[in-house]
Amino acid sequence: MISFVDLQQEHLELVMGWRLKPEVSQFMFTDIECDLEKQRQWFARIVRDRTCRYWVVRFQGLPIGVVNLAGIDPVHRRCTAGYYIGESAYRNIGAMIPPYVYNHVFRDMGFRKIYGEVIAGNGNVLKMHALHGFREVGVYHEHVYKDGRFHDVVLIELLAEDWLKQKRYQGYVASLTQGGTC
């Protein structure tokens, strides 16, 4: 069973530990420090920010990762969606997480588009997005400076009409508000 609970102050040390893992941070645009006070400051910012939402992903009750929406724009009915699995033993179920989020965005929120940016070397995530119906719409060349060099960033998008016609994901339903489960 997969469930999503609102990110809370009590999760911050766990989330920081996940974000510091090289297998998680290597494809992130930013790196963080092992500094719980900075993590608290980040959390204080995001809880006030109405353009983003964060949840902890749980599998059979165990916290395994984080999912978020950002750039939430109710006027243009679009946002970005991101996630990572912090617990290495559960990476194999990672591709199961996005369909819950996409159904929430398109069905519950009534949005028309999810868009995103993926570091070009993250081939597995690009393949997963393609399987979910995303299309590549461009590349920002040498857009992110990380690990001593510049990286290209692939731009992707998924329209509601393309997602909703995929029957295989209709059963992936969960509340991503106040700790819902599926």
C-alpha positions, 0 to 999 in steps of 0.5 A: 500500500502506498500513501502520502502524508503532508511533509511535517517538521518531524520528517526533516531530518529523514528527508535531509538524510535522503537528499544527502545520498549521492544516488539521490542528489546526483540528478538534483539541480541543487545540493544541500548541506548537512544542516538541520537548521537550514532544513528548518528554514527551507521548511518554514519557506515552503509551508508559506508558499502557496505555489508548492506542496510536499508529501512524504511517500510511504510504502506499507507504512514506511516512509520511503521518499518525497513527492512535490508539486511546484510552480502551482499556477491555478490561472494557467492550470499547470505545475511541475511534479517531482519525487525521489525515493530515499530508501534504496531498498524501494527504488524498484517501486519508484515508477509506481509513484508518479501516476498517483500524483498525475491523477491528483493533478489532472482529476482532483485539481483540474489542471491541464499540464504538468511540465518539468526539467530533467538533467540530461544524464538521467536516462532512466527518469526520461524513459519513465516519463516517456512511458507515462506519456510525457514528450520532450519539448526542448533542451536548455544547453549547459543550463545547470552547473553541478559537480564542476561542469555544466549539464544540459536540461531536457524540458518535458510536458504532459497534457491532461488529455494525453494522460487521461486517455491512458486506461492502465493508470486510472486505478492509481488514486490517492488523496494528496491532501492531509495524509490520504492513502490509496 
